[in-house]
Amino acid sequence: MTAQPETLVRTLLEELDAGRLELPTLPEVALRVRDVVESESSSARDIAEAVSSDPALAARLIQVSNSPLYRGRREVDDVQSAVVRLGRELVRTLVTSLAMRQMFQATTEAVDRRLRELWSHSVQVAAISRALAGQQGLAPDRAMLAGLVHDVGALPLLVRAEEDEALLADEAAFDALVHEIHPALGRAILERWGLPDYLVAVAAEHEDLARDPGTPPDYVDIVIVANLQSHMGSEHPHAAVDWSQVAALRRLGLADDVSTVELAAGSDEAREVEALLAG
């Protein structure tokens, strides 16, 4: 018998608090590359060797280094040159991106559709976040990764739906369940992955539209605004939000100029990033 949404929320939170909830893990190659990237003593050659242990990842980095966003005067055809061109931060972002993409797989049609929609949304938010960050003096590649992982907390819920397809019988109830619990699950997942605090904060706080910690603008603000923009014109509840009440807009200095967000979302840069991540 399928649990009611309220019961499932309580059960999942209890399992999370007790450390019994099965959370998605990053593949070994992603962990290995991350460790090498974060080591101050590692060289571009060291990073390239770690990346090259996964041919698909190596090919992806070379492809990205020759994309319109990052290409230089000559075409790159080896992993070490790609690492040098892209830099440590972007290599880590792309490794995490590819690892996450591999997690968005399902065996049932209904859950597979949900995962594809979630991935598409995450990519769009990542692209808008990158474009907005450049206007705010924040690191574009960090913002891109923040947008990419903001909804990662939905993954355990979709795993449950694969185990019990009846959860998707009432899609509105399931959406409400995801909305309520995915920030807490996202925090737990990113903490388990050992990702930086700014990414953990994005996963945990991006649904808090009134959030105003009294600090300088940050990546949570960027993702909140990008997330809202991504839903414009849709049937999602965020499409009906009164933007004048969104603290992140004020914190970014955009309260009176929402058109800036629209321009960022529709920019060539955003489209190129979206195509890059979706590919």
Contacts in CASP RR format, 6 or more apart in sequence:
PFRMAT RR
TARGET T0000
AUTHOR 0000-0000-0000
METHOD contacts of the structure
MODEL  1
MTAQPETLVRTLLEELDAGRLELPTLPEVALRVRDVVESESSSARDIAEA
VSSDPALAARLIQVSNSPLYRGRREVDDVQSAVVRLGRELVRTLVTSLAM
RQMFQATTEAVDRRLRELWSHSVQVAAISRALAGQQGLAPDRAMLAGLVH
DVGALPLLVRAEEDEALLADEAAFDALVHEIHPALGRAILERWGLPDYLV
AVAAEHEDLARDPGTPPDYVDIVIVANLQSHMGSEHPHAAVDWSQVAALR
RLGLADDVSTVELAAGSDEAREVEALLAG
2 164 0 8 1.000
2 166 0 8 1.000
2 167 0 8 1.000
2 169 0 8 1.000
3 11 0 8 1.000
5 173 0 8 1.000
5 174 0 8 1.000
5 176 0 8 1.000
5 177 0 8 1.000
8 160 0 8 1.000
8 167 0 8 1.000
8 177 0 8 1.000
9 177 0 8 1.000
9 180 0 8 1.000
9 181 0 8 1.000
12 21 0 8 1.000
12 156 0 8 1.000
12 157 0 8 1.000
12 160 0 8 1.000
12 181 0 8 1.000
12 185 0 8 1.000
13 181 0 8 1.000
13 184 0 8 1.000
15 21 0 8 1.000
16 184 0 8 1.000
16 185 0 8 1.000
16 188 0 8 1.000
21 156 0 8 1.000
21 185 0 8 1.000
21 188 0 8 1.000
22 156 0 8 1.000
22 159 0 8 1.000
23 156 0 8 1.000
23 185 0 8 1.000
23 188 0 8 1.000
23 189 0 8 1.000
23 192 0 8 1.000
24 103 0 8 1.000
24 152 0 8 1.000
24 155 0 8 1.000
24 156 0 8 1.000
24 159 0 8 1.000
24 189 0 8 1.000
25 192 0 8 1.000
25 193 0 8 1.000
26 34 0 8 1.000
26 96 0 8 1.000
26 99 0 8 1.000
26 193 0 8 1.000
27 99 0 8 1.000
27 102 0 8 1.000
29 50 0 8 1.000
29 53 0 8 1.000
29 54 0 8 1.000
29 57 0 8 1.000
29 95 0 8 1.000
29 99 0 8 1.000
30 95 0 8 1.000
30 96 0 8 1.000
30 98 0 8 1.000
30 99 0 8 1.000
32 50 0 8 1.000
32 53 0 8 1.000
33 47 0 8 1.000
33 50 0 8 1.000
33 51 0 8 1.000
33 57 0 8 1.000
33 91 0 8 1.000
33 92 0 8 1.000
33 95 0 8 1.000
34 92 0 8 1.000
34 95 0 8 1.000
34 96 0 8 1.000
36 42 0 8 1.000
36 46 0 8 1.000
36 47 0 8 1.000
36 50 0 8 1.000
37 47 0 8 1.000
37 88 0 8 1.000
37 91 0 8 1.000
37 92 0 8 1.000
37 95 0 8 1.000
38 92 0 8 1.000
39 46 0 8 1.000
44 80 0 8 1.000
44 83 0 8 1.000
44 84 0 8 1.000
45 80 0 8 1.000
47 83 0 8 1.000
47 88 0 8 1.000
47 91 0 8 1.000
48 78 0 8 1.000
48 79 0 8 1.000
48 80 0 8 1.000
48 82 0 8 1.000
48 83 0 8 1.000
51 57 0 8 1.000
51 58 0 8 1.000
51 61 0 8 1.000
51 79 0 8 1.000
51 83 0 8 1.000
51 91 0 8 1.000
51 95 0 8 1.000
52 58 0 8 1.000
52 79 0 8 1.000
56 98 0 8 1.000
57 95 0 8 1.000
57 98 0 8 1.000
58 79 0 8 1.000
60 94 0 8 1.000
60 98 0 8 1.000
61 79 0 8 1.000
61 82 0 8 1.000
61 83 0 8 1.000
61 86 0 8 1.000
61 91 0 8 1.000
61 94 0 8 1.000
62 76 0 8 1.000
62 77 0 8 1.000
62 78 0 8 1.000
62 79 0 8 1.000
62 82 0 8 1.000
64 70 0 8 1.000
64 82 0 8 1.000
64 86 0 8 1.000
64 90 0 8 1.000
64 94 0 8 1.000
64 276 0 8 1.000
65 71 0 8 1.000
65 76 0 8 1.000
65 81 0 8 1.000
65 82 0 8 1.000
65 85 0 8 1.000
65 86 0 8 1.000
66 75 0 8 1.000
66 76 0 8 1.000
67 272 0 8 1.000
67 276 0 8 1.000
68 272 0 8 1.000
69 269 0 8 1.000
69 272 0 8 1.000
69 273 0 8 1.000
69 276 0 8 1.000
70 85 0 8 1.000
70 86 0 8 1.000
70 90 0 8 1.000
72 85 0 8 1.000
76 82 0 8 1.000
76 85 0 8 1.000
83 91 0 8 1.000
86 94 0 8 1.000
89 139 0 8 1.000
89 141 0 8 1.000
89 142 0 8 1.000
90 141 0 8 1.000
92 145 0 8 1.000
93 141 0 8 1.000
93 142 0 8 1.000
93 144 0 8 1.000
93 145 0 8 1.000
93 148 0 8 1.000
96 145 0 8 1.000
96 148 0 8 1.000
96 149 0 8 1.000
96 195 0 8 1.000
97 145 0 8 1.000
97 148 0 8 1.000
97 277 0 8 1.000
100 122 0 8 1.000
100 148 0 8 1.000
100 149 0 8 1.000
100 152 0 8 1.000
101 119 0 8 1.000
103 155 0 8 1.000
104 115 0 8 1.000
104 116 0 8 1.000
104 118 0 8 1.000
104 119 0 8 1.000
104 155 0 8 1.000
105 112 0 8 1.000
105 115 0 8 1.000
106 112 0 8 1.000
106 114 0 8 1.000
106 115 0 8 1.000
106 158 0 8 1.000
106 162 0 8 1.000
107 162 0 8 1.000
108 162 0 8 1.000
108 165 0 8 1.000
110 161 0 8 1.000
110 165 0 8 1.000
110 168 0 8 1.000
111 158 0 8 1.000
111 161 0 8 1.000
111 162 0 8 1.000
111 165 0 8 1.000
111 168 0 8 1.000
114 158 0 8 1.000
114 161 0 8 1.000
114 168 0 8 1.000
115 158 0 8 1.000
118 151 0 8 1.000
118 154 0 8 1.000
118 158 0 8 1.000
120 278 0 8 1.000
121 151 0 8 1.000
121 230 0 8 1.000
122 147 0 8 1.000
122 148 0 8 1.000
122 149 0 8 1.000
122 150 0 8 1.000
122 151 0 8 1.000
123 148 0 8 1.000
123 274 0 8 1.000
123 277 0 8 1.000
123 278 0 8 1.000
124 230 0 8 1.000
124 274 0 8 1.000
125 147 0 8 1.000
125 148 0 8 1.000
125 150 0 8 1.000
125 151 0 8 1.000
125 223 0 8 1.000
125 226 0 8 1.000
125 227 0 8 1.000
125 230 0 8 1.000
126 143 0 8 1.000
126 144 0 8 1.000
126 145 0 8 1.000
126 146 0 8 1.000
126 147 0 8 1.000
126 148 0 8 1.000
126 226 0 8 1.000
126 273 0 8 1.000
126 274 0 8 1.000
126 277 0 8 1.000
127 144 0 8 1.000
127 265 0 8 1.000
127 269 0 8 1.000
127 270 0 8 1.000
127 271 0 8 1.000
127 273 0 8 1.000
127 274 0 8 1.000
127 277 0 8 1.000
128 225 0 8 1.000
128 226 0 8 1.000
128 229 0 8 1.000
128 230 0 8 1.000
128 261 0 8 1.000
128 264 0 8 1.000
128 265 0 8 1.000
128 270 0 8 1.000
129 143 0 8 1.000
129 144 0 8 1.000
129 146 0 8 1.000
129 147 0 8 1.000
129 219 0 8 1.000
129 222 0 8 1.000
129 223 0 8 1.000
129 226 0 8 1.000
130 140 0 8 1.000
130 141 0 8 1.000
130 143 0 8 1.000
130 144 0 8 1.000
130 269 0 8 1.000
130 270 0 8 1.000
130 273 0 8 1.000
131 140 0 8 1.000
131 264 0 8 1.000
131 265 0 8 1.000
131 266 0 8 1.000
131 267 0 8 1.000
131 269 0 8 1.000
131 270 0 8 1.000
131 273 0 8 1.000
132 143 0 8 1.000
132 222 0 8 1.000
132 225 0 8 1.000
132 226 0 8 1.000
132 252 0 8 1.000
132 261 0 8 1.000
132 264 0 8 1.000
133 139 0 8 1.000
133 140 0 8 1.000
133 142 0 8 1.000
133 143 0 8 1.000
133 144 0 8 1.000
133 219 0 8 1.000
133 222 0 8 1.000
134 140 0 8 1.000
134 143 0 8 1.000
135 260 0 8 1.000
135 264 0 8 1.000
136 217 0 8 1.000
136 222 0 8 1.000
136 252 0 8 1.000
138 217 0 8 1.000
138 218 0 8 1.000
138 219 0 8 1.000
138 222 0 8 1.000
142 198 0 8 1.000
142 219 0 8 1.000
143 219 0 8 1.000
143 222 0 8 1.000
143 223 0 8 1.000
144 273 0 8 1.000
144 277 0 8 1.000
145 199 0 8 1.000
146 198 0 8 1.000
146 199 0 8 1.000
146 202 0 8 1.000
146 219 0 8 1.000
146 220 0 8 1.000
146 222 0 8 1.000
146 223 0 8 1.000
147 202 0 8 1.000
147 223 0 8 1.000
147 226 0 8 1.000
147 227 0 8 1.000
148 277 0 8 1.000
149 190 0 8 1.000
149 195 0 8 1.000
149 199 0 8 1.000
149 202 0 8 1.000
149 203 0 8 1.000
150 202 0 8 1.000
150 203 0 8 1.000
150 206 0 8 1.000
150 223 0 8 1.000
150 227 0 8 1.000
151 182 0 8 1.000
151 203 0 8 1.000
152 185 0 8 1.000
152 186 0 8 1.000
152 189 0 8 1.000
152 190 0 8 1.000
152 203 0 8 1.000
153 181 0 8 1.000
153 182 0 8 1.000
153 183 0 8 1.000
153 185 0 8 1.000
153 186 0 8 1.000
153 189 0 8 1.000
153 203 0 8 1.000
154 178 0 8 1.000
154 182 0 8 1.000
154 185 0 8 1.000
155 185 0 8 1.000
155 189 0 8 1.000
156 185 0 8 1.000
156 189 0 8 1.000
157 174 0 8 1.000
157 177 0 8 1.000
157 178 0 8 1.000
157 181 0 8 1.000
157 182 0 8 1.000
157 185 0 8 1.000
160 167 0 8 1.000
161 167 0 8 1.000
161 168 0 8 1.000
161 174 0 8 1.000
167 174 0 8 1.000
167 177 0 8 1.000
168 174 0 8 1.000
179 207 0 8 1.000
183 203 0 8 1.000
183 204 0 8 1.000
183 205 0 8 1.000
183 206 0 8 1.000
183 207 0 8 1.000
184 204 0 8 1.000
186 203 0 8 1.000
186 204 0 8 1.000
187 200 0 8 1.000
187 203 0 8 1.000
187 204 0 8 1.000
189 203 0 8 1.000
190 199 0 8 1.000
190 200 0 8 1.000
190 203 0 8 1.000
191 200 0 8 1.000
198 218 0 8 1.000
198 219 0 8 1.000
198 220 0 8 1.000
199 219 0 8 1.000
201 218 0 8 1.000
201 219 0 8 1.000
201 220 0 8 1.000
202 219 0 8 1.000
202 220 0 8 1.000
202 223 0 8 1.000
205 211 0 8 1.000
205 220 0 8 1.000
206 220 0 8 1.000
206 223 0 8 1.000
206 224 0 8 1.000
206 227 0 8 1.000
208 224 0 8 1.000
209 224 0 8 1.000
209 228 0 8 1.000
209 241 0 8 1.000
209 245 0 8 1.000
209 246 0 8 1.000
209 247 0 8 1.000
209 248 0 8 1.000
210 245 0 8 1.000
210 247 0 8 1.000
211 220 0 8 1.000
211 221 0 8 1.000
211 224 0 8 1.000
211 247 0 8 1.000
211 248 0 8 1.000
212 247 0 8 1.000
212 250 0 8 1.000
212 251 0 8 1.000
214 251 0 8 1.000
217 248 0 8 1.000
217 251 0 8 1.000
217 252 0 8 1.000
217 253 0 8 1.000
220 248 0 8 1.000
221 248 0 8 1.000
221 251 0 8 1.000
221 252 0 8 1.000
222 248 0 8 1.000
222 252 0 8 1.000
224 246 0 8 1.000
224 248 0 8 1.000
225 246 0 8 1.000
225 248 0 8 1.000
225 249 0 8 1.000
225 252 0 8 1.000
225 254 0 8 1.000
225 261 0 8 1.000
226 261 0 8 1.000
226 265 0 8 1.000
227 238 0 8 1.000
228 238 0 8 1.000
228 241 0 8 1.000
228 243 0 8 1.000
228 246 0 8 1.000
229 261 0 8 1.000
229 262 0 8 1.000
229 264 0 8 1.000
229 265 0 8 1.000
230 265 0 8 1.000
231 238 0 8 1.000
231 239 0 8 1.000
232 239 0 8 1.000
232 262 0 8 1.000
233 239 0 8 1.000
243 249 0 8 1.000
243 255 0 8 1.000
243 258 0 8 1.000
244 255 0 8 1.000
249 255 0 8 1.000
249 258 0 8 1.000
249 261 0 8 1.000
254 260 0 8 1.000
254 261 0 8 1.000
264 270 0 8 1.000
END
